[in-house]
Amino acid sequence: MSGPRKWKFGFVVALTVVRMPLILLFVLVCVLADKPLSPGQFSVAFAAMILSAATDMLDGWFARKFDVVTRFGAYFDPLIDKVFYVATLPTLVYLAALAGLVLHAGMLVALTILFLLRDQWVSFLRSIGAIHGEKGGANWSGKLRTMVAFPVICGIYYHLQAPTDWWLQVPDWLAYVAEAVMILVSLISLWVYTGRYWPSLRKEISGARKPE
């Protein structure tokens, strides 16, 4: 890799990595600050979440613009996405429960479990697929889930924690619809990935390839 290309690749990786400290800042503010959050605390946490979510779009855009799309990036970016989900979803459950929003907390618990199960299942399928020469890049359903999940998670946080005197408020029904859409998109992604890797999985189940 040449010098300029290496610099561009490093810039894209840095954009991906910065997602982690930003989302950890969000979690720290939400968990450690006094409740309810002051407008300043809410703004810091919300800005960190928005910036973290934005890096997912920017790193992919710059990777294509600089022509530094790599197999490493195809695996590393979804890993950092998982960090975002693992950090934000339990935090939203905590905030909803703290506010006494039992139904929201229950929906978010279901969503958290589904997200984690889906990601573990897809990682398992990719490992099976790699044995049979399958490429491990994300397909349209994974990209759709990310495209929907990041803004929806930001919107749910805004709904739960935005100061009540702010002019823009997210209605309760819209938050429930957003949560239901995320559950549906995750189920679709599960189905699509399973279908994609089913031939490889079937070979392993049938014993066509014995462990060495």
N, C-alpha and C positions, 0 to 999 in steps of 0.2 A: 504494500500500500504506500503510495507516494506521500510526500510531506503535506501538500494541501488537502489531499483526500483523507489523510490520517487526522488532520485538524478538524475537518468537517465531520468525520465519523465521531471524534471525541466530543464535539459540540452536541451532536444528536444524542449520544449516550448521556451526557451531562443533563440535557433536558429531561431525559427519562428518569435519571437518578434523583433529580431535585424534587420529583413528585413525593418522595418519601419524607424528607424533613418538613415539607409544607403540610402534609396530611398529619404528621405527628404533632406539629404545632397546633393544628385544629383540635386534635384529641386532647392535648394538654390544657388548652384554654377551656374546652367544654367540661372537662372533668375536674380541674383544679380551681377554676374561678368560682366566686360566690354565685348562688342562684337566687333570683334570675340573673342572667348575664346583663351587665350594663351595656348600653348602646356601643361603647367603644370596644368592649370585649367581644360582643357579637360580631362587630364589623371586622375585627382582626381574624377571628375564627372563620368567618364567611369568606373573607378575601383569601385566606390561606387555602380553603377548600376549592374555591373557584380557580385559583392559580394552579393548584395541583391537578384539577380536572383538565384545565386548558393545555397543560403540557402533553397530555395524551394525544391531542390533536396536532400540536405543534411538532412533536418529535417525528411523527409519521410524515407530516408535510415536508419538513426539512430533509428527512431521509430520502424522500423521492426527489425533491428539488436538487439535492447535492449528489444524487445517484450513489448513495451509500446504504442501500437496503441490503441487509445481510441476514444470514441464518441466525447469527447471534441475536440480532435485534428481534427476529421473529419469535424467539423464545424469551428474551429478557423483558420485552415490553409487557407481555401478558403476566409475567411474574410480578412486575411493579403494579400492574392493575389489581392483582390479588391483594397486595399490601393496602391499596386504597380501599377495597371492599372490606377486608378484615379489620381495618381501623375505623371506617366510617359507620358500617352497619351496626355493630354492637354499641357504638357511641350513640347512635340514633335511638336504639332500644332503650338505653339508659335515660336519655333525655325525655323520651315519651313516657316512660314509667314514672320518672321524677315529676312530670307535669300531671300525672294522674290520667293520662290518655291510654287506657287499658287496651282498647281495640287497636289503636295505632301500634302500641308496643307489641301486641300479638301478631299483627300483620308483619311487622318488621322482624320479629323472631322467625316467623315462617320464611321470610325472604332471605334472612341471613343463613339459615340452614340450607335452603335451596341453592343459594349462591355457592356456599362452600362445598356441598355435595356435587354440584355441577362441575366446579373447577377440579375437584379431585377425580371425578369420573373422566373428564376430558384429558387430564394428565395421564391417567391410566391408559386410555385409548391411544393417545399419542405414543406412549412407550411401546404398546403392542404394535402399532402401525410402523414404528421405526424398525422393528425387527424384520418387517416385510418390505422395507424400502419406501414406506409412505413418507411424504413430506409433512412436517409438523406445523406449517403455517396456519393462521386463523382463516376460517371461511366466512362467508357473508353473515351467518347467524351469530358468530362470535363478535364480529364488527358491529352488527346491529345491537347486540346486547350492550356493548360498551358505549355506543352512541346514545342509547336510551338511558343507561344506568347512571352515567356521570351527571348529566343535568338534572335527572329526577332526584338523585340523592342530594344534590345541592338544594333543589326546591323543597324537599321534605325537611331538611335542616332549617331553611328559611321559615317554613310553616311552623315548626316547633318552637323556634327561638327568636324570631324577629320581634322587636319591641312592639307592644300593642298600639302605641300611638303613631306608628309609621303609616304613611298613606297607603302603601301597598301591602295587602294581606292575602295570603293564599287560603281560599276557603277549604273547609274540612273535606268536603266531598271530592274536591280535585286531588287532594293528597291521597285519598283512598283509591281513586281511579289510577293515579300514577303508580301506586304500590301494586295494584292488580296488574297493570300493564307490564311492570318489571317481572312479576311472577310468570306471566304468560310468555314473555320474550325468553326468559330463562328456560322454560319448558320446551319451547321451540328449538332453542340452541341445543339442549340435551338430545332431542330427537334427531336433529340434523347431524350432529357429530357422531351419534351412535350409528346412524345409517352409513355415514362416510367410512367409518372404520370397522363396520360389521364384517366384511369379508376377512380381514386380518384377524379379528377376534374369533370368528368361527373356525378359522384354521387352527388357532391355538387351543380352542376348546375341544376340537375333534382330535387333538393330539398329532396333527400333521407335522408339527415341529417340536421335537423332544428337547428338553434342556440338556445342555452339554455338561 
